[in-house]
């Protein structure tokens, strides 16, 4: 019986305790004193720094340029990305989305900080094939491409030019000479939030209202 107890303990240790311990170690950090776990602190260091600087560019920070954002149609997007030899930023947006229109001026200003980095903007709708292809589940979605492949999705928490500049500098070898670039009136040109109707919401409210009327009328008729 003693052997069975030790055998059962060994099996539990191998297949239950150790896997749980390894899983906790991935998410938490074990303290040295009592073996308890504390939340692991996140690191700002990137997993990989992508080489976006061309061979012709001189080392060191690049000077701010005029800035150009290429507005490309969905049908032209694949061909446009195939021409990208180094890196590019791609913004999926819709003028009916308030958050997209709030981000657009900062995206325009960001293109002046990194003039050698292609900045592309694509207007999509909720049922766009491009959004499905590149994993854009909502707008705005900002993606970093390296050699025509998606390598990074910019977190939604970065929503101004200063934060975007710091993030791009952290994950690429591009360094801008200017730390901050002010968003000017030029960046707001042709940026307008358009009114829209949420057809799925209208359909849902209409359906629920008709169902409520139908069931209520049936209940009232049964009373009389």
C-alpha positions in Angstrom: 0.0 0.0 0.0 2.9 2.3 0.7 4.2 1.8 -2.8 0.8 2.6 -4.2 0.7 5.9 -2.2 4.2 6.9 -3.4 3.2 5.9 -6.9 0.1 8.0 -6.8 2.0 11.0 -5.4 4.5 10.7 -8.2 1.8 10.6 -10.9 0.0 13.6 -9.4 3.3 15.5 -9.2 4.2 14.8 -12.8 0.8 15.2 -14.4 -0.9 17.7 -12.1 1.3 19.8 -9.9 4.2 20.4 -12.3 2.1 21.5 -15.3 0.1 23.9 -13.0 3.4 25.3 -11.6 4.8 25.8 -15.1 1.5 27.5 -16.2 1.6 29.9 -13.2 5.3 30.7 -13.9 4.3 32.0 -17.4 1.8 34.4 -16.1 3.1 35.1 -12.6 6.5 35.5 -11.0 7.5 33.3 -8.1 8.9 35.1 -5.0 12.2 33.9 -3.5 11.1 33.9 0.1 8.0 31.7 0.5 7.4 30.3 -3.0 4.2 32.3 -3.5 3.4 33.9 -6.8 3.0 37.6 -7.6 1.8 39.2 -10.9 4.6 39.3 -13.4 5.5 42.8 -14.4 5.1 43.6 -18.1 8.1 44.7 -20.0 8.2 47.5 -22.6 11.0 45.8 -24.5 9.8 44.6 -27.9 9.9 40.9 -28.8 11.7 41.8 -32.1 13.0 45.0 -33.7 12.1 45.1 -37.4 14.6 46.4 -39.9 12.8 49.1 -41.8 15.7 51.4 -42.6 16.9 51.1 -46.2 20.6 50.6 -47.1 20.7 54.1 -48.6 19.7 55.8 -45.5 22.4 57.2 -43.2 22.5 55.9 -39.7 21.0 58.0 -36.9 17.7 59.9 -36.5 15.9 61.0 -39.6 14.7 64.5 -40.1 11.0 65.2 -40.3 9.6 65.4 -43.8 6.5 66.8 -45.4 4.5 63.6 -44.7 2.3 61.7 -47.1 -0.5 59.3 -46.4 -1.6 57.2 -49.4 -5.3 56.6 -49.5 -5.7 53.3 -51.3 -8.8 51.5 -52.4 -9.4 47.9 -51.3 -9.0 46.6 -54.8 -5.5 48.2 -55.0 -4.3 47.3 -51.5 -2.6 44.0 -52.3 -0.8 45.4 -55.3 0.3 48.4 -53.3 1.6 46.3 -50.4 3.5 44.0 -52.8 5.6 47.0 -53.8 6.6 47.5 -50.2 10.3 46.5 -49.9 10.8 47.4 -46.2 8.1 48.5 -43.8 4.7 50.2 -44.1 1.9 51.3 -41.7 -1.6 50.4 -42.8 -4.6 52.1 -41.2 -8.1 50.6 -41.7 -10.7 53.3 -41.0 -14.2 54.4 -41.8 -15.4 58.0 -41.8 -18.5 56.9 -39.9 -16.4 55.9 -36.9 -15.6 58.6 -34.3 -12.5 56.9 -33.1 -11.2 56.6 -36.7 -11.6 60.3 -37.3 -10.0 61.2 -34.0 -6.9 59.1 -34.9 -6.6 60.3 -38.5 -5.0 63.7 -37.8 -2.4 62.0 -35.6 -1.7 59.5 -38.3 -1.2 62.3 -40.7 1.3 64.0 -38.3 3.1 60.7 -37.7 3.9 60.5 -41.5 6.0 63.6 -41.0 8.0 62.0 -38.2 8.8 58.9 -40.3 8.9 60.1 -44.0 10.7 57.0 -45.1 8.0 54.7 -43.7 5.0 54.3 -46.0 1.7 55.3 -44.5 -1.3 53.8 -46.1 -5.0 54.4 -45.3 -7.9 52.2 -46.5 -11.6 53.0 -46.0 -13.4 49.8 -45.2 -16.9 48.8 -44.2 -18.2 46.3 -41.7 -18.2 43.5 -44.3 -15.0 44.2 -46.0 -12.9 41.3 -47.4 -9.7 43.2 -46.6 -10.6 43.5 -43.0 -11.1 39.7 -42.8 -7.9 39.0 -44.7 -5.8 41.1 -42.4 -7.6 40.5 -39.2 -9.1 44.0 -38.7 -12.1 43.2 -36.6 -13.0 46.9 -36.1 -12.0 50.4 -36.9 -9.6 52.0 -36.5 -7.0 49.2 -36.9 -3.3 50.0 -37.4 -0.9 47.4 -38.7 2.8 47.3 -39.3 3.9 45.5 -42.4 7.4 44.2 -43.0 8.3 42.8 -46.5 4.6 42.8 -47.4 3.6 40.7 -44.4 1.7 41.8 -41.2 4.1 41.6 -38.3 2.5 43.8 -35.7 -0.9 45.1 -34.7 -0.5 48.5 -33.0 -2.5 48.3 -29.7 -5.6 50.5 -29.5 -4.2 52.3 -26.4 -1.8 54.3 -28.7 -4.0 57.0 -30.0 -1.9 60.2 -30.4 1.2 61.0 -32.4 3.5 61.1 -29.4 2.6 57.6 -28.2 2.7 56.2 -31.8 6.1 57.8 -32.3 7.4 56.1 -29.2 5.9 52.7 -30.1 7.2 52.7 -33.7 10.7 53.8 -32.5 10.6 50.8 -30.0 9.7 48.1 -32.5 11.7 49.3 -35.6 15.1 50.6 -36.3 13.7 53.9 -37.4 14.5 56.9 -35.1 12.9 60.3 -35.7 14.9 63.4 -35.0 11.9 65.2 -33.5 10.4 63.8 -30.4 7.1 65.5 -30.8 5.2 66.9 -33.8 2.2 69.1 -33.3 -1.0 68.2 -35.0 -1.8 71.1 -37.4 -4.8 72.3 -39.3 -3.3 70.6 -42.4 -3.6 67.2 -40.6 -7.4 67.8 -40.1 -8.0 68.5 -43.8 -10.6 66.2 -45.3 -11.1 64.6 -41.9 -14.8 64.7 -41.2 -17.1 62.4 -39.2 -20.0 61.4 -41.3 -23.4 60.6 -39.8 -24.5 56.9 -40.2 -27.4 54.6 -39.4 -26.8 51.4 -37.5 -29.0 49.1 -39.6 -28.4 46.0 -37.5 -29.4 48.0 -34.4 -32.5 49.4 -36.1 -33.5 45.9 -37.2 -33.0 44.5 -33.7 -35.1 47.2 -32.1 -37.8 46.9 -34.7 -37.9 43.1 -34.3 -38.1 43.3 -30.5 -40.8 46.0 -30.6 -43.0 43.9 -33.0 -42.5 40.8 -30.9 -43.5 42.7 -27.8 -46.6 44.0 -29.4 -47.5 40.6 -30.8 -47.1 38.8 -27.5 -48.8 41.6 -25.5 -51.8 41.7 -27.8 -52.2 37.9 -27.5 -52.0 38.1 -23.7 -54.6 40.9 -23.5 -57.0 39.0 -25.9 -56.8 35.9 -23.6 -57.8 38.0 -20.6 -61.0 39.0 -22.3 
